[in-house]
């Protein structure tokens, strides 16, 4: 796990990770 000292960046990264996970789940659902 990567630690972020700035909360602002942490929130942005969290959103990016969420989109990444969602896209992965969608690919899994296709199969």
C-alpha positions, -999 to +999 in steps of 0.1 A: +000+000+000+012+035-009+008+061+018-003+096+008+005+126+031-018+149+012-055+142+016-064+159-016-042+136-036-055+107-017-090+114-026-081+118-063-062+085-062-091+068-045-114+078-073-090+066-099-086+033-081-124+030-079-128+035-117-100+010-123-116-016-101-151-010-116-136-014-151-120-047-141-152-060-125-171-051-157-146-071-178-150-101-154-188-099-157-185-101-195-170-135-191 
